[in-house]
Amino acid sequence: QVQLVESGGGSVQAGGSTKLACTAIGTIFDVVRMGWYRQLVGRHELVAQVMTNGTSKYADSVKGRFTITRDSAKKAAYLQMNDLEPEDSDIYYCNIVIHIHGMGSKEFRYWGQGTQVTVSS
């Protein structure tokens, strides 16, 4: 079992910054990718993700403003959110995809509890 511990976020003025952190706790697994999603009606929308090799991917709406990084040793990821806009207000969910030792290439996905980011104008 893997648990995701999230922190950061909160209330920010438009144009301000905040940072989200997500750490995976558990044993005998390898991280494939980590990222954050935001909750839209009926589905999650990818905000940013980082692969084990460091390759990152962003939603068009956050490119140039958000930066995702990772700490492989800590099995953690961080989302630096700059130049925030009221439209960025949402609950951001950390997501991790892993391989579990002894279970080959099968991927397992886990979600964090979510972190609220509120941007006021």
Accessible surface in RSA format (square Angstrom, percent):
REM  Atomic radii and reference values for relative SASA: ProtOr
REM  Chains: A
REM  Algorithm: Lee & Richards
REM  Probe-radius: 1.40
REM  Slices: 20
REM RES _ NUM      All-atoms   Total-Side   Main-Chain    Non-polar    All polar
REM                ABS   REL    ABS   REL    ABS   REL    ABS   REL    ABS   REL
RES GLN A   1   180.18 100.8 122.89  89.8  57.29 136.4  57.50 122.4 122.68  93.0
RES VAL A   2     8.70   5.7   3.23   2.9   5.47  13.2   3.23   2.8   5.47  14.8
RES GLN A   3   111.91  62.6 107.52  78.6   4.40  10.5  33.57  71.5  78.34  59.4
RES LEU A   4    10.27   5.7   0.14   0.1  10.13  25.5   0.14   0.1  10.13  27.3
RES VAL A   5    65.67  43.2  60.58  54.8   5.08  12.2  62.71  54.5   2.95   8.0
RES GLU A   6    14.51   8.3   0.38   0.3  14.13  33.7   0.36   0.7  14.16  11.6
RES SER A   7    63.13  53.3  55.59  74.2   7.54  17.4  44.80  95.4  18.33  25.7
RES GLY A   8    46.96  57.9   0.00   N/A  46.96  57.9  23.73  65.1  23.23  52.0
RES GLY A   9    19.99  24.6   0.00   N/A  19.99  24.6   0.31   0.9  19.67  44.1
RES GLY A  10    33.89  41.8   0.00   N/A  33.89  41.8  32.87  90.2   1.02   2.3
RES SER A  11   100.64  85.0  68.38  91.3  32.26  74.3  39.15  83.4  61.49  86.1
RES VAL A  12    23.18  15.3  15.66  14.2   7.52  18.1  22.07  19.2   1.11   3.0
RES GLN A  13   121.93  68.2 119.16  87.1   2.77   6.6  53.74 114.4  68.19  51.7
RES ALA A  14    47.86  44.0  24.81  38.3  23.05  52.4  25.14  35.4  22.72  60.2
RES GLY A  15    49.41  60.9   0.00   N/A  49.41  60.9  23.13  63.5  26.28  58.9
RES GLY A  16    22.88  28.2   0.00   N/A  22.88  28.2  22.21  60.9   0.68   1.5
RES SER A  17    60.81  51.4  37.08  49.5  23.73  54.7  21.27  45.3  39.54  55.4
RES THR A  18    20.60  14.7  10.92  11.1   9.68  23.1  11.03  14.8   9.58  14.5
RES LYS A  19   106.12  51.8  95.96  58.9  10.15  24.2  43.59  39.2  62.52  66.6
RES LEU A  20     0.66   0.4   0.66   0.5   0.00   0.0   0.66   0.5   0.00   0.0
RES ALA A  21    23.87  21.9  23.43  36.2   0.44   1.0  23.54  33.1   0.33   0.9
RES CYS A  22     0.00   0.0   0.00   0.0   0.00   0.0   0.00   0.0   0.00   0.0
RES THR A  23    47.00  33.4  47.00  47.7   0.00   0.0  27.05  36.3  19.95  30.2
RES ALA A  24     7.77   7.1   0.00   0.0   7.77  17.7   0.00   0.0   7.77  20.6
RES ILE A  25    92.49  52.6  87.87  65.5   4.63  11.1  90.63  65.3   1.86   5.1
RES GLY A  26    33.58  41.4   0.00   N/A  33.58  41.4  12.97  35.6  20.61  46.1
RES THR A  27   105.26  74.9  92.25  93.5  13.00  31.0  70.78  95.1  34.48  52.1
RES ILE A  28   108.93  62.0  99.22  73.9   9.71  23.4 102.53  73.8   6.40  17.4
RES PHE A  29     2.23   1.1   0.78   0.5   1.45   3.8   0.78   0.5   1.45   4.2
RES ASP A  30    75.09  52.6  73.14  72.8   1.95   4.6  22.82  53.7  52.27  52.1
RES VAL A  31    32.45  21.4  21.29  19.3  11.16  26.9  21.29  18.5  11.16  30.3
RES VAL A  32    23.01  15.1  19.28  17.4   3.73   9.0  22.09  19.2   0.92   2.5
RES ARG A  33    51.32  21.5  51.03  26.0   0.29   0.7   4.93   6.7  46.39  28.1
RES MET A  34     6.11   3.2   4.97   3.3   1.14   2.7   2.54   2.2   3.56   4.7
RES GLY A  35     1.80   2.2   0.00   N/A   1.80   2.2   0.80   2.2   1.00   2.2
RES TRP A  36     0.26   0.1   0.26   0.1   0.00   0.0   0.00   0.0   0.26   0.4
RES TYR A  37    29.00  13.5  29.00  16.5   0.00   0.0  15.85  11.9  13.14  16.2
RES ARG A  38    28.54  12.0  28.54  14.5   0.00   0.0   3.57   4.9  24.98  15.1
RES GLN A  39    71.68  40.1  62.23  45.5   9.45  22.5  32.59  69.4  39.09  29.6
RES LEU A  40    59.69  33.2  55.33  39.6   4.36  11.0  59.32  41.7   0.37   1.0
RES VAL A  41   152.96 100.7 129.56 117.3  23.40  56.4 136.46 118.6  16.50  44.8
RES GLY A  42    79.82  98.4   0.00   N/A  79.82  98.4  40.17 110.2  39.66  88.8
RES ARG A  43   137.74  57.8 129.55  66.0   8.19  19.5  61.99  84.7  75.75  45.9
RES HIS A  44    70.56  38.6  52.00  36.1  18.56  47.5  35.19  36.3  35.37  41.2
RES GLU A  45    53.78  30.9  51.89  39.3   1.89   4.5  13.69  26.5  40.09  32.7
RES LEU A  46    35.32  19.7  28.27  20.2   7.05  17.7  28.27  19.9   7.05  19.0
RES VAL A  47     1.54   1.0   1.54   1.4   0.00   0.0   1.54   1.3   0.00   0.0
RES ALA A  48     0.00   0.0   0.00   0.0   0.00   0.0   0.00   0.0   0.00   0.0
RES GLN A  49    27.40  15.3  27.40  20.0   0.00   0.0   1.68   3.6  25.72  19.5
RES VAL A  50     5.95   3.9   4.66   4.2   1.29   3.1   4.66   4.0   1.29   3.5
RES MET A  51    59.33  30.7  58.67  38.8   0.66   1.6  56.32  47.9   3.00   4.0
RES THR A  52    75.81  53.9  67.67  68.6   8.14  19.4  69.29  93.1   6.52   9.8
RES ASN A  53   118.33  81.6  81.66  78.9  36.66  88.3  44.13 106.2  74.19  71.7
RES GLY A  54    34.84  43.0   0.00   N/A  34.84  43.0  15.24  41.8  19.60  43.9
RES THR A  55    79.38  56.5  69.95  70.9   9.43  22.5  59.54  80.0  19.84  30.0
RES SER A  56    49.95  42.2  25.81  34.4  24.14  55.6   3.20   6.8  46.75  65.5
RES LYS A  57   121.21  59.1 116.06  71.2   5.15  12.3  69.66  62.7  51.55  54.9
RES TYR A  58    47.26  22.1  35.33  20.1  11.93  31.0  29.14  21.9  18.11  22.3
RES ALA A  59    20.87  19.2  10.99  17.0   9.88  22.5  20.87  29.4   0.00   0.0
RES ASP A  60   119.65  83.8  97.46  97.0  22.19  52.5  37.37  88.0  82.27  82.1
RES SER A  61    74.40  62.9  50.00  66.7  24.40  56.2  56.49 120.3  17.91  25.1
RES VAL A  62     2.51   1.7   2.51   2.3   0.00   0.0   2.51   2.2   0.00   0.0
RES LYS A  63   122.31  59.7 101.94  62.6  20.37  48.5  58.66  52.8  63.65  67.8
RES GLY A  64    86.97 107.3   0.00   N/A  86.97 107.3  43.54 119.5  43.43  97.3
RES ARG A  65    27.82  11.7  23.93  12.2   3.89   9.3  22.03  30.1   5.79   3.5
RES PHE A  66     5.37   2.7   0.00   0.0   5.37  14.0   0.00   0.0   5.37  15.4
RES THR A  67    67.36  47.9  66.58  67.5   0.78   1.9  39.49  53.0  27.87  42.1
RES ILE A  68     8.41   4.8   0.00   0.0   8.41  20.3   0.00   0.0   8.41  22.8
RES THR A  69    68.39  48.6  64.51  65.4   3.89   9.3  59.03  79.3   9.36  14.1
RES ARG A  70    90.45  38.0  65.22  33.2  25.23  60.1  19.25  26.3  71.20  43.2
RES ASP A  71    42.12  29.5  37.39  37.2   4.73  11.2  12.30  29.0  29.82  29.7
RES SER A  72    67.85  57.3  45.85  61.2  22.00  50.7  48.79 103.9  19.06  26.7
RES ALA A  73    99.76  91.7  57.48  88.7  42.28  96.2  70.18  98.8  29.58  78.4
RES LYS A  74   133.03  64.9 119.49  73.3  13.54  32.2  74.61  67.2  58.42  62.2
RES LYS A  75    58.90  28.7  57.42  35.2   1.48   3.5  39.95  36.0  18.95  20.2
RES ALA A  76     2.43   2.2   0.83   1.3   1.60   3.6   0.83   1.2   1.60   4.2
RES ALA A  77     0.01   0.0   0.01   0.0   0.00   0.0   0.01   0.0   0.00   0.0
RES TYR A  78    50.79  23.7  50.68  28.8   0.11   0.3  37.65  28.3  13.14  16.2
RES LEU A  79     0.00   0.0   0.00   0.0   0.00   0.0   0.00   0.0   0.00   0.0
RES GLN A  80    55.96  31.3  55.53  40.6   0.43   1.0  26.84  57.1  29.13  22.1
RES MET A  81     0.00   0.0   0.00   0.0   0.00   0.0   0.00   0.0   0.00   0.0
RES ASN A  82    58.41  40.3  58.41  56.4   0.00   0.0  17.45  42.0  40.96  39.6
RES ASP A  83    79.78  55.9  76.12  75.8   3.66   8.7  20.71  48.7  59.07  58.9
RES LEU A  84     1.78   1.0   0.00   0.0   1.78   4.5   0.00   0.0   1.78   4.8
RES GLU A  85    69.30  39.8  68.85  52.1   0.45   1.1  20.04  38.8  49.27  40.2
RES PRO A  86    52.64  38.4  44.55  40.6   8.09  29.4  44.93  37.1   7.72  48.0
RES GLU A  87   127.43  73.2 110.32  83.5  17.11  40.7  72.29 139.8  55.14  45.0
RES ASP A  88     4.12   2.9   4.12   4.1   0.00   0.0   0.00   0.0   4.12   4.1
RES SER A  89    38.99  32.9  24.51  32.7  14.49  33.4  23.03  49.1  15.96  22.4
RES ASP A  90    25.10  17.6  17.41  17.3   7.68  18.2   9.74  22.9  15.36  15.3
RES ILE A  91    63.92  36.4  63.72  47.5   0.20   0.5  63.72  45.9   0.20   0.6
RES TYR A  92     0.80   0.4   0.80   0.5   0.00   0.0   0.29   0.2   0.51   0.6
RES TYR A  93    41.47  19.4  41.47  23.6   0.00   0.0  17.57  13.2  23.90  29.5
RES CYS A  94     0.00   0.0   0.00   0.0   0.00   0.0   0.00   0.0   0.00   0.0
RES ASN A  95     4.46   3.1   4.46   4.3   0.00   0.0   0.03   0.1   4.44   4.3
RES ILE A  96     0.00   0.0   0.00   0.0   0.00   0.0   0.00   0.0   0.00   0.0
RES VAL A  97     2.70   1.8   2.70   2.4   0.00   0.0   2.70   2.3   0.00   0.0
RES ILE A  98     0.00   0.0   0.00   0.0   0.00   0.0   0.00   0.0   0.00   0.0
RES HIS A  99    54.34  29.7  54.34  37.8   0.00   0.0  35.48  36.6  18.85  21.9
RES ILE A 100    34.55  19.7  32.74  24.4   1.81   4.4  32.87  23.7   1.68   4.6
RES HIS A 101    95.13  52.0  78.33  54.4  16.80  43.0  68.02  70.1  27.11  31.5
RES GLY A 102    88.11 108.7   0.00   N/A  88.11 108.7  42.52 116.7  45.59 102.1
RES MET A 103    95.30  49.4  77.23  51.1  18.08  43.0  71.59  60.9  23.71  31.4
RES GLY A 104    60.96  75.2   0.00   N/A  60.96  75.2  45.19 124.0  15.77  35.3
RES SER A 105    96.08  81.2  77.89 103.9  18.19  41.9  43.04  91.7  53.04  74.3
RES LYS A 106   123.39  60.2 111.95  68.7  11.44  27.2  73.79  66.4  49.60  52.8
RES GLU A 107    88.53  50.8  64.77  49.0  23.76  56.6  22.24  43.0  66.29  54.1
RES PHE A 108    41.66  20.8  38.30  23.7   3.36   8.8  41.66  25.3   0.00   0.0
RES ARG A 109   112.97  47.4  85.64  43.7  27.33  65.1  35.21  48.1  77.76  47.1
RES TYR A 110    41.13  19.2  38.42  21.9   2.71   7.1  28.44  21.4  12.70  15.7
RES TRP A 111    95.23  38.2  68.40  33.1  26.83  63.0  52.38  27.9  42.85  69.5
RES GLY A 112     9.21  11.4   0.00   N/A   9.21  11.4   2.16   5.9   7.05  15.8
RES GLN A 113   121.63  68.0  88.26  64.5  33.37  79.5  68.82 146.5  52.81  40.1
RES GLY A 114    14.48  17.9   0.00   N/A  14.48  17.9   0.19   0.5  14.29  32.0
RES THR A 115    13.52   9.6  10.13  10.3   3.39   8.1  12.18  16.4   1.34   2.0
RES GLN A 116    87.22  48.8  79.03  57.8   8.18  19.5  47.44 101.0  39.78  30.2
RES VAL A 117     0.00   0.0   0.00   0.0   0.00   0.0   0.00   0.0   0.00   0.0
RES THR A 118    56.01  39.8  55.75  56.5   0.25   0.6  44.64  60.0  11.37  17.2
RES VAL A 119     7.41   4.9   0.00   0.0   7.41  17.9   0.00   0.0   7.41  20.1
RES SER A 120    50.67  42.8  44.80  59.8   5.86  13.5  43.47  92.6   7.19  10.1
RES SER A 121   121.37 102.6  67.54  90.1  53.82 124.0  52.44 111.7  68.93  96.6
END  Absolute sums over single chains surface
CHAIN  1 A     6345.7       4797.4       1548.4       3532.1       2813.6
END  Absolute sums over all chains
TOTAL          6345.7       4797.4       1548.4       3532.1       2813.6
